[in-house]
Amino acid sequence: MTASKSSPWNRTRLFGAVGAMLLTVAVPAQAEPGKVLDTLQLHGFLSQALVITDDNDFFGPSSDHGGSLEFTEIGANVSLRPHEDVLLAAQVLSRRAGGERGDAEPKLDYGLIDYQLQSNQQRNIGVQLGRFKNPFGFYNQTRDVAFTRPGILLPQSIYFDRTRSLALSGDGLSIYHEERLAHGNLRTQFGFGRSRVEQDVDRALGLEPFPGEFKPDTSAIGQIRYEHDGGRIITALSAADANADYDSPGTFPGDGKFHFQPWVFSFQYNQELWSLTAEYAIRKLALEGFNGIEDRENIGESWYLQYQRRFHDDWQWLVRYDHLVNDRDDPTGKNYTAGPDHSQFARDWTFGLQWTPTPRIMLAGEYHYIDGTGWLPTQDNPEPSDTDRYWNMLLFQVAFRF
């Protein structure tokens, strides 16, 4: 499951292959290529951050010397309409957030065929086939584009970066429906298929040293979202059932099963110059069937409250409190025996500032004061006992899009 090292040739070949695939599939024999190509859209983005911490490491050796530059996101997407009811779209993403250089190997973020069964002034109904972005909370479907995030980092209690593959996208079928009502829009989306369970999940569960690997099993995700009065009030309910089988070539830890069932309740209130956002999550995680590892099931709890203020047209600042516990029955981690108590919770105060001098460029800065290491990436901190409970983090980021 280890990614291979990246090279300019590999990136060029992958981007070209995605584009060729879309063009080949999208232009049926009876279509006029000129008219089809008029619908072709290409977009991309790039962001680079500097991460500085006083203790603990985040996205590379951030506590050493001048900090870490190992937080880079590069993406390109393409879409095409071979028919008014058919959309083909794909995005390739190269992302490094600490770890090895090979982690930045470009991957297919999403690639799908979207067919609208019905589209009129009252409703849209359609299906998506392929790799689709999971409808999870407010930010998951666009989380890799810096311009769509309220800060440099999303609230880590809901949008985990250390196990992000599990939440990002799924391979299968997605059904969506939008109904335009008298005072707002009601949107629903449900997906069925196989979740992405990659090396970051092995690492977070402590299974990385073993030769086995997770194989995705049948999973489901869904969201109901209501936008009132042109988006002045937005509410959403998201739920998922992600499953995977662990295949082990040896007797230890042996074959086993992984289950993850989160529920997320989301609320946002928007005014012209400010927004108030809150999300609350209950997460059930279970491991079962392993040899020598006792079956375990725990329920985690997460929530955050965030205030954003816009000023001078192209500036905004935010303040956020983010709260996470891995086990609701043991919120302080005092009964946890596999590491320090503070690895089981995190309380994060965030203060951020963004400037967008042009629609294509964004500069941002962000400060975090954190109590606990519940969402600290394990790849950057392989010895939990060496981590400090209280730590500070400063981030700077520049982003570009076209």
C-alpha positions, 0 to 999 in steps of 0.5 A: 500500500506504499505509494511509489515515488513521483516524477514529472513524467508520471504526472504528465502521463496521468494528467494526459490519460485522464483528459484522453479518457474523457474525450474518448468516452464523451464524444459519441459517433453521432455528435459534432466534435466542435460543439462538444468541445465548446463545453470543455472546461479545464481548471486547476489550483496550487497551494503551498503552506509553511507550518511552524510549531513549538512542540509536536510535528504537523505535516513534516518537521514543523518544530525544527528550525524554520518549520515545514514546507511539506504541505502542498496541494496541486490539482487539475480538473476537466469536465465535458458535456457530450449531451445536455443531460450528461456530464463527464468530470474528473480531477487529479490531485497531488498532495503532500502533507508531511510523510514521504515525497512519494505521498505526492504521487498524483491520484484520481480524486474523482472521476464520474459520469453524471446523468440528469434524469430530470432537470427543470425549474422545480427539480433536478434528479440525477445519478453519478457513476464512478469515483464521487466526492462524499457528501459529508458535512459542509466542506468535504466535497471541496476540502482540497481547494484552499479557496473553499476552506474557511481557514488554512485547515478545516476543523480537524475534529470533523474533517480528519487529515490523518485519516482523510482517505476514508472520508474523501470519496467512494467508488460506486453509484451516487443518486442526487435530488434537488427540490426548489421550494417556496422559501428554499432548496432541499437537496439530498444525495446518497452513495453506495459502493466501496470506501477508500481505505488507504495507508493513513487508516492503517497508521491511525489504527496501529496496524501499519507495522504488519504485512496485511492491508485493508480491502474496502467493503460495501459502504454507504453515505448520504446527506440531506441539506436544506438552504433557506432564503437564498442560503441565509440559513443552511442545515444538513444531516450527513451519515455514513457506514464505511466498512473494510476487511483486513487481509493478513498473510500471517496469524497475527493480527489475522483477518478482521473487520473495520466499521466506521459510522459517523453522523454529522449535524451541520448549521450555518447562518449567513449575513452580508458581512459575517457567518456563524457555523457549527457542526456536531458529530457522533462517530462509532468505530469498531474493530472485530475478528482479529487474532490477539487483538480484543474486539473494540467499539467506541463512540467519539464526539466532535464539535466546533463553533466558527465565526467569520467576518468579511471586510474591505471586500477582499479580507476576512478573519475567523475565530473557531473553537474545535473540540474532539474526544475519541471515546465519549465514555473516557473524555480525558483519556485516563483509562487509555493504556496504549499511549498518553492520556492527551492523545485521546482528545484535542481542544483547539482555539484558531484565529485566522486571516485571509486576503484575496487580492484577485479572484485567482490569488489568496494569502492566509495566516492562521494561529492555533493554540491546542490542548491535546493531540487527538488529531495529530498525524501519527506519521509525523509523531511516531512515538506518542509518548514524546508528544506534548499536551499543550502546543502552538501552531502557526501557518502561512499559505499562498494559493493560486487557481485558474 
